[in-house]
């Protein structure tokens, strides 16, 4: 009996190999489908961004994202700032606000994003660095103080996140909602390691907001940490 075990194992080898190949192929197809679906979702959000042509004054709020651990700009920060600067130029705006404090590490998000904006030739007089916000809700709450008196407002971020920022602005300041627009940055088949988790997080955030916060009128109050908080 013992002598037959190697023969059995040898005979089963090709079967195991074929099974492993099928599993690998299925996993590859599933991954490709997930990546493709994720690209479609981000692209659709990007296409739904922007505003119709129009005149008047305007300002842009760029939502924050953590810097790299060494303080350098994260690729997502650059994507968001580039989207904001594009809107700033396209609509001839006179102000761009970059918002974000030091959340996941000691480096202030807004300072990193401001450096990107300066690299993109945004004039210093048009650039506002809001360095207190610790969340998307606070990006909007802290940014509102710098967005008063403009005819149109643009909330800039990556494609999916920009729409959440716009929803938050509409909840915090309903009177501004009809003249505010989402501006979503998107680059096809880039940042693939980030896009799928980001899409899942935005889905989770949308479900959370619908189930909890949007049912509670008191949850619409704009918040911004005090200086030094």
C-alpha positions as a printed Julia matrix, in Angstrom:
229×3 Matrix{Float64}:
   0.0    0.0     0.0
   2.77   2.36    0.97
   4.54   1.73   -2.32
   1.53   2.92   -4.28
   1.42   6.37   -2.7
   4.09   7.91   -4.95
   2.3    6.54   -7.98
  -0.98   8.05   -6.81
   0.7   11.39   -6.16
   2.37  11.3    -9.55
  -0.89  10.52  -11.29
  -2.64  13.33   -9.44
   0.02  15.9   -10.35
  -1.4   16.85  -13.76
  -4.88  17.16  -12.28
  -3.63  19.49   -9.56
  -1.69  21.51  -12.13
  -4.76  21.93  -14.34
  -6.84  22.93  -11.31
  -4.23  25.49  -10.26
  -4.21  26.96  -13.77
  -8.0   27.24  -13.78
  -7.97  28.96  -10.39
  -5.25  31.37  -11.54
  -7.13  32.1   -14.76
 -10.37  32.73  -12.85
  -8.58  34.99  -10.4
  -7.0   36.9   -13.27
 -10.34  37.38  -15.0
 -11.95  38.52  -11.75
  -9.15  41.03  -11.17
  -9.39  42.33  -14.74
 -13.17  42.7   -14.38
 -12.75  44.58  -11.1
 -10.18  46.93  -12.62
 -12.35  47.52  -15.67
 -15.46  48.23  -13.6
 -13.49  50.53  -11.34
 -12.22  52.49  -14.35
 -15.78  52.84  -15.66
 -17.0   54.14  -12.29
 -14.21  56.72  -11.99
 -14.61  57.78  -15.63
 -18.38  58.19  -15.27
 -17.86  60.35  -12.17
 -15.33  62.44  -14.09
 -17.73  62.92  -17.01
 -20.45  64.01  -14.59
 -18.15  66.73  -13.22
 -17.73  70.3   -14.37
 -20.01  73.22  -15.06
 -21.7   74.82  -18.04
 -20.05  77.91  -19.53
 -20.81  81.04  -17.6
 -19.46  84.34  -16.42
 -19.0   86.02  -13.09
 -16.51  85.49  -10.34
 -15.55  82.04   -9.12
 -13.42  80.18   -6.58
 -12.11  76.63   -6.31
 -11.85  74.46   -3.19
  -9.39  71.56   -3.46
 -10.04  68.76   -0.98
  -7.06  67.36    0.91
  -5.25  64.04    0.84
  -2.36  62.88    3.08
   1.21  63.57    1.99
   3.78  60.8     1.74
   5.54  59.85    4.98
   8.62  61.82    3.97
   6.53  64.94    3.31
   6.63  64.71   -0.47
   3.49  65.12   -2.54
   1.31  62.06   -2.95
   0.16  61.25   -6.52
  -3.47  61.66   -5.42
  -2.67  65.13   -4.07
  -1.25  66.05   -7.46
  -4.31  64.64   -9.26
  -6.64  66.7    -7.07
  -4.65  69.93   -7.35
  -4.32  69.57  -11.11
  -8.1   69.19  -11.35
  -8.57  72.31   -9.25
  -6.05  74.37  -11.21
  -7.64  73.25  -14.47
 -11.03  74.57  -13.29
  -9.39  77.73  -11.93
  -7.93  78.47  -15.36
 -10.83  77.28  -17.5
 -13.32  79.5   -15.66
 -10.93  82.4   -14.98
 -11.38  82.14  -11.22
  -9.66  84.5    -8.81
  -9.2   82.17   -5.83
  -8.11  78.6    -5.2
  -8.26  77.17   -1.69
  -6.25  74.06   -0.81
  -7.56  72.44    2.37
  -6.12  69.82    4.71
  -4.28  69.6     8.01
  -1.78  67.07    9.32
  -3.91  63.94    9.73
  -2.14  60.65    8.97
   1.39  61.99    9.54
   3.05  65.23   10.73
   2.98  66.8     7.29
   0.26  69.36    6.54
  -1.67  68.33    3.45
  -2.5   71.88    2.36
   1.14  72.93    2.38
   2.09  70.08    0.08
  -0.82  70.86   -2.23
   0.08  74.56   -2.21
   3.56  73.69   -3.47
   1.97  71.8    -6.37
  -0.28  74.77   -7.13
   2.74  77.09   -7.18
   4.55  74.69   -9.51
   1.52  75.04  -11.79
   1.96  78.82  -11.73
  -1.01  79.77   -9.55
  -0.33  83.36   -8.4
   0.35  83.67   -4.64
  -2.39  86.28   -4.23
  -4.99  83.8    -5.55
  -3.86  80.88   -3.37
  -5.31  80.25    0.1
  -3.79  77.57    2.36
  -6.38  76.16    4.78
  -4.39  73.95    7.16
  -6.86  72.92    9.88
  -9.33  70.48    8.28
  -9.01  66.82    9.28
 -11.73  65.29    7.11
 -13.74  65.92    3.96
 -16.55  67.41    6.05
 -14.07  69.84    7.6
 -12.44  70.58    4.23
 -15.78  72.08    3.28
 -16.53  73.6     6.68
 -13.15  75.32    6.91
 -13.13  76.25    3.24
 -16.49  78.04    3.34
 -14.96  81.06    5.06
 -12.85  81.63    1.94
 -15.63  81.03   -0.58
 -18.07  83.81    0.26
 -19.17  86.34   -2.34
 -18.35  84.37   -5.49
 -20.84  83.76   -8.28
 -19.73  80.15   -8.8
 -17.87  77.61   -6.69
 -15.97  74.49   -7.73
 -15.19  71.58   -5.41
 -12.15  69.8    -6.82
 -10.76  66.38   -6.0
 -10.47  62.99   -7.65
 -13.55  62.1    -9.66
 -15.57  60.23   -7.02
 -14.49  62.26   -3.99
 -15.37  65.58   -5.64
 -19.03  64.6    -5.73
 -19.01  63.77   -2.03
 -17.43  67.16   -1.35
 -20.19  68.84   -3.35
 -22.86  66.94   -1.39
 -21.27  68.11    1.84
 -21.22  71.72    0.64
 -24.91  71.5    -0.25
 -25.72  70.12    3.19
 -23.66  72.69    5.07
 -24.68  75.71    2.98
 -27.82  74.93    0.93
 -27.98  78.5    -0.38
 -24.75  77.91   -2.33
 -25.76  74.59   -3.83
 -27.29  75.9    -7.06
 -24.02  77.64   -8.0
 -21.57  74.96   -6.89
 -20.08  72.22   -9.06
 -17.89  69.15   -8.64
 -14.62  68.99  -10.57
 -13.21  65.48  -10.68
  -9.68  64.63  -11.74
  -9.2   61.4   -13.67
  -6.32  59.66  -15.45
  -7.14  56.48  -17.36
  -5.53  53.3   -16.03
  -3.28  55.13  -13.58
  -3.2   54.75   -9.79
  -4.81  51.31  -10.19
  -3.58  50.25   -6.74
  -5.58  53.15   -5.27
  -8.7   53.39   -7.43
 -10.45  50.21   -6.3
 -10.08  50.88   -2.54
 -11.1   54.49   -3.17
 -14.25  53.41   -5.01
 -15.17  50.99   -2.23
 -14.57  53.67    0.39
 -16.78  56.17   -1.45
 -19.53  53.54   -1.7
 -19.24  52.93    2.04
 -19.32  56.69    2.73
 -22.41  57.14    0.57
 -24.28  54.34    2.33
 -23.21  55.72    5.73
 -24.36  59.23    4.86
 -27.71  58.05    3.54
 -28.35  55.76    6.49
 -27.17  58.04    9.28
 -26.19  61.65    8.65
 -28.61  62.76    5.94
 -31.52  61.61    8.11
 -30.42  63.9    10.91
 -30.9   67.64   10.35
 -28.48  68.51   13.15
 -25.72  66.64   11.3
 -25.55  69.38    8.65
 -23.69  71.92   10.76
 -20.4   73.06    9.23
 -17.43  72.29   11.48
 -13.84  73.5    11.48
 -11.21  72.96   14.21
 -10.08  76.03   16.1
  -6.56  77.33   15.54
  -4.07  75.15   17.38
  -6.62  72.35   17.9
